[in-house]
Amino acid sequence: MGPVVDPREAYMLVEADPDPAFRQVTFSWSGDGAADVLLRLNTLSYQAHTRGDLSPLLLTRHDDGVWRLTLRLRADFRGAYAFCPSPVPLGGRRLTDQEWGDLNAAALPDESHPDILGPLPYDHTLRSVLALPDAPPEPWLAPRAGVPTGTVAEQRHTSTVLGTARRIWTYTPPGYAELDDLPVVLLFDGDDWAHCGLPTMLDNLIAERAVPPVVAIMIDALDPDSRTAELTDHPRYLRFLLEELMPWVHGQWRVTADPARTVVAGQSFGGLLAAYAGLHAPRRFGAVLAQSGSFWWPRAGDDDTTDFTDRPLITAFGTADPVPTRFYQEVGLIEQPRILVANRHLRDVLRARGYRLDYAEYHGGHDLACWRAGLPTGLIALLDR
């Protein structure tokens, strides 16, 4: 297998490895004034930071002035990446949290790569997306000629329960004026989903009849601190959904009251909250889409922790009477260990308790680039016609 790009025009090379399950990937960056350049490769670079050794992900400057790093990655790897040039050396020392934050804030995308994530409302850095040949395909992502497009509207919603006002983005499908009793998908971190291709994915899914026409409600997370505080205050946030948001949605759009066709979807803390809503409000939310759910919460444990069965939500699913909620759950194989192991624990509990569950693992990390690929699969599983 030769390079997938012309090296005279672009810098990334993907080449064969002696083991066909892997590829040799060379990342390159050109620029002046850097003492070191870090490859910020989602999850892997964070893991290197927590170990206190960034050297495996530092590029080397060659005689031609180009910085390069070759990594051996599985052929089904997908992940977001960027280059972080530093005016000071990075090798041989542990960065403070402030230094790590400043370094990431200076991230630059691979300008030779066409697939760029961002900017997002609360993260203005641009990231490139690497998808190696065996990574799950993304057939729904690109706009298609002749496919009717839905409408995205932005509104303000004020919550008495949460004591906040926020933006809500709503996708309505093509031909909405002639439709009624539509399935509804509620997405946490809507500030991401409204800006990373979800409307186009829904257009294509609907056009191919992979899912029925659907209304999507994308909820603003406000900011990182508010997001953490709200999405982990499960009883309060569920009150917001049941008492304020869903009545507001039903008052404005012609959506179903059928819980089996009402999907609540989230990633990380959002996946944790989605599963909580599916357990405690099954008559409202009968379908849960959880990606990289933080089921380890509220105690992360050490990196070698292998037993998460005592975590509150996992315990609740194991002891409460089963409810008629259907699940799509996925997690990355290179996530932080607590995320992968806790997701497997919940998977085992759901199966043992007789829940309808579609479960998947992908070779990637805690990454919007991976969730973007998996979300359509989850919607197809939960909204099958």
N, C-alpha and C positions, 0 to 999 in steps of 0.2 A: 504494500500500500504506500503510495507516494504522498507528498504533501497535499493538503486540501486547498491551499492557496498558493498563488505565485509569489515566491519569496522576494521578487523584485518590486512587488506592489504592496505587500503586507508582511507582517512580522510573525504571525503565529504559524507554526509548522506542526502538523499532526502526522506522525510517521509510525510505521509498523514496529511492533515489539516481538521478540522471539515467542512470547506467549500471546496467541491471538485474542485472549480475553483482556489484553491491555493495549495501550498506545503510549508512545513517547511524544509528549507535547512540549514544544519549545515556545516560551513566552518571551517577547522582545520589546524593549522600550528605548526610545531615543530622547535625550534631553540633556540640558546643561545644568550645572550647579548642584548636583546631588552627590552626597557622600555615600549614600546607600539607597537602594530602591527595593521596597517590599512588594511582593505579589500578594495582594489581598484576595485570597481565594476562599470563598465563603466557607465558614466553619473551620476549615483547616488552618487558616491564619489565626483565628481566634484561639484555637487549641494550642498553637505554637506560642501565642502570647501568654496564655495561662500557665504553660510549662516554663516560661521565662527564657525561651530560646527561639528567636526568629530566624536563625541562620538557615534552616532548610528551605525557607521561602524568600531568601534574599537573592536578587539577581547579581550577576557578575559583569563588570564592565570589560568589554573586549577591546582589542587594538583598533578596531574600526569605530570606536566610540559608542557602540550599541550595547545596551545591558541585556543579558540573556539568562534564562533559567529553564532547564529541561526537567520535567517531572514525568514519572511513570504513573499513569492513571488508568483505572479500569475503563474498558471500552464503552461502558454504559453510564459513565459519569456525566452529570449535569451540574453546573454551578455558576454563580455570578463571580466575576473577578474584576479587579482594577489594579492600577499601579500607584504606589504611594512613595514618591520620591522624598527623601529626608535630607536636610542640610547637615545632619550630624550622623555619625556611624550608629548602626543599630545592632550589630553583632556583639555577642558576648556579654549582654547585660539584660536585665529585666526592666521593661518600660513601666513607668507609673501609669495609672489609669488616665491621668491628664495627658501624658505623652501619647498614649495609645489613641485617645480620642482625637488629639490634634493631628496625628498621623493619618487616621482614617478620614478626617475631614478634608485632607488634601488629596484624596484619591482621584485618579484620572482614568477614564475608560480607555480601552484599546481602540484607537481611532480607525484601525484597519478592519474592525469587526462590525458587521452590519446589525447585529442583534444587541440593542442597548436597552437596559432598564433604567427608568428615571427620566427626568427628575420627578420625585414624589413630593406631596405637599410638605412633609416634615423631614424629608431626606433629599437634599438637592444634589447629592453626588450622583454621578452617572456610573453605571456598571455594565460591563459587557457580559454576555451569556455564552459560556462554552457548553456545547452539547456534543459529546462524542458519538460515533456512528451507531452504537447500540443503545443509546439513551432512548427512553420512550418518546415516540414522535409527538409533535404538537400540530396536528393537522388542522386545528380550529383557529390558530392564532392569527394568521395573515388575512387581511381583507380579500374578498373574492369578487371578481367582476360579476355583476348581475345579481348579487345577493341583496335582497331588501334589507335596509338597516332600521334598527329600532331607534328610540329616542331616549336621550339621557337628560334629565332635569335635575337641577340643584335647588334645594329648599332649606330653610332654617327650621329647626325644631327645638323648642324649649321644654326641658324636663323639670318638673317639680320634684320628682323622686330623686333624681341625681343632682339637682341644683345647677344645671348647666344648660347652655344653648350650643347647638352644633349643626353642622351641615349634614344633610341626608341627600345622597344621590340616588335617583330612581331610574332604572331602565325599564321601558315599556316596549313590547315587541312590535315588529311591523304589523300593520292591520289592527292595532289595538282597539280602534274605535268600533270594530265589528265583533269584538271578542268579549267573553264574560267568564266568570268563575275560574280565573287563571291560577295555576300554581304560583307560589311566591317563594323566593329565595332571599333569606335575610343573611347579610354578610357583615361580620365585624371587620374592623380595619378597612372600612369602605373608602377611606382616603387613598389607600393603595389601589384597591380594585377598580375604582373609577378612572384610574390613570394608567393602568398597565395592560389594557387590552381586553378586559372582560366584556364590554359591550360587543366588540367584534366577534369574540368567541361565541357569545350567545346568538348573534346573528347567524353564524355558520352552523351552529348546532341545530337551531330551529329550521334553517333552510334544508338541512339534511334529514330532518325529522328524527334526529338523535334524541332530542328532548322536545316536549310540547312547547308552544308559546308560553313564556314565563315572564313574570314581573320580578325584578331584582331590586332589593332595598339595601343600599350600601351606607353603613353608619360610620360617621367620622369618629376617629379615636382621639381627636383633639391634640394631644401631645404625648410624648413617652411616659411622663409621670402620671398623667391622668389616665392613660390607657392601663397601666399596671394597677392603679388603685381601683378603677372601675371594673375591669374584667376579672379581678380576683375577689370582688365583693359580690359573691354570687347571688345571695337572696335579694339584695337591693337592685342589682342589675336585672334580675328576672322580673321583679316588680315593675321596673321601667318598661320592659318589653310587654308584659301582660296588661298593665293598667294604662299605659300611655302610648307606646309606639304602635302596637298592633291595632288598637282602636283607631288611631290616626291613619294608619295605612288603609284599613278597611273603609274609612270614610272618604278616601280620595281615589282609590283604585279598585277596579273590579277583580278582586282576588278571592280565592277560595277560603272557606273556613275549615276545610278538610285537613286535619293534621297530617295525614299520610302524604299530602301534596304541599306541605309547608316545610321547607328545608331551612335549618339554621346552620350556618357554616362559619368556621373560624380556624385560625392558625395560632399555634403556640398557646398563649393565655386565652385567645379566642376559641381554640379547639377545646380547651378545658371547659370554658363557659358553655359552648354549644352542647357538649355532652351533659353538663349539669342541667341545662334547660330541657334536653330530651328525657332525662330521668324524672325531673320534678314537675314538668308541665307537658306530659305526653298528649294531652287532649288539645294542645295548641301547636306543639312542635313534634311531629311524628317522624321526622327524618333529620339525622344529624350527619354533617360532613365535618370531620375533625382531621386536620392536617398538622402533624408534629405537635399534638396536644401536650400541654405542660402537666401531665398527670402525676408528676413527681411532687407537685405543689401540696403543701407549703414548705416542705423541707427538701432541699436539693440533695443532701447526703454527700458523701465523698465520691470520687471518681470510681472507686471500686465497690460502691453500694450496688447490690444485686437484688435486694428485696424491697419492693415498693408496695407490697400488698396492704400495708397499714395506712396508705394515703387516703384521705377522706372520700374522694369520689370513687376510687377503686373499691374501697370498703363498702360504700353505699350500693354500688351495683352488685356486689357479691352478697349483700344481706337483704336488700329490699325486694319485694315481690317484683318480678319482671314486668315491664310495661311494653306496649305494642309499638315501640320506637325502632326504626330501622337505622343502621349505621353504615357509613363509609369512613374508614379510618386508614390513614397512611402515615409513614414515618421514614426518615432517611437513615441509611446505614452508617453514615458518618456524622450523625448528630452527636451532641454531648451524650455520654453514656446514660445519664439519668433519664434523658428523653426517650431514647430507644428502648431501654429496659422497661421503663414504666409503661410505654405504649404496648409492649408485648404482654405485660401483666394484665392490662385492661383487656386486650384482645382475648387472652385466655379466659378471663372472667366472663366476658360477654358470650363467648362460645359455650362455656360451661352452663351458663344460665339460659341458653336457648335463644339468644337474640339473633335476628337476621343481620349479618355482618359481612360486608365486603372489606377485605383487609389487603393492603399492599405495602411493600417496602421498596424503596428506590435507592440507587447509589448516588446520594447527594446529601446535603446538609440542611440546616435550618434556614431556608432560602426561598425567597419569593420566586426565583427562577424555577425552582422545583415545584412549588405550590401552583404556579401558573400552569405548569404542565399537567398537574394532577387534578386540578379543580374540575375541568370538563369530564374527566373519567368518573369522578364522584357524582356529578350531576346526572350523568347518563345512568349510573347505577341506581340512584335514588328516584329519578323521575322517568324511569323507563315507561314507554308507552304501552 
